């Protein structure tokens, strides 16, 4: 089974990407890890697998909640976690994007 996520393909349109390398998101509601952390880890795995590339616009938080089958506030907390990890950046009025990595910082 593949995981999938709708991403922006330009103004007003979205594209569904199928992700073969990252297992589908299946939250463990009985375990010790909060679902928002599990969701943030899943999106980070998509970035690390190259399925979500720098500059990619993520869907609106409410749309992501529907796609992942979680509460809207769970997605909001996951987005906050990803911002703290510096994996995404949100531009008010434009959306949330996968952050561009500064390769010069590694030199």
C-alpha positions, 0 to 999 in steps of 0.5 A, spaced: 500 500 500 502 507 498 501 513 502 499 519 498 498 526 499 495 532 495 500 538 494 499 544 490 500 544 483 499 551 482 494 557 483 488 553 485 490 546 483 493 540 487 496 534 485 496 527 488 502 524 489 503 517 491 509 515 495 512 508 495 518 509 500 514 511 506 509 507 509 502 510 509 500 514 515 497 509 521 497 513 527 498 509 534 493 512 538 494 507 544 502 508 544 506 513 548 507 518 542 502 523 541 498 523 534 501 530 532 508 527 533 507 521 529 504 526 523 510 530 523 515 524 523 511 522 517 511 528 513 519 529 515 519 522 512 516 524 506 521 530 505 527 525 507 525 520 502 525 526 496 517 525 495 516 532 498 521 537 495 523 544 498 519 549 495 513 544 495 506 548 497 502 543 502 495 543 502 491 547 507 491 544 514 483 543 514 484 539 507 490 535 511 486 533 516 481 530 512 486 527 508 490 524 514 483 522 518 485 526 524 483 532 527 484 539 525 488 541 531 492 535 530 495 537 524 496 544 526 500 542 532 504 537 527 505 543 523 508 547 529 512 541 530 515 541 523 516 549 523 520 548 530 524 542 526 525 548 521 522 543 515 517 547 513 515 555 513 509 558 513 507 565 509 501 568 511 496 569 505 500 564 501 501 557 505 505 553 508 512 550 504 517 545 505 523 549 507 529 550 502 535 547 506 541 552 506 547 547 503 552 553 505 551 552 512 554 545 512 561 547 509 
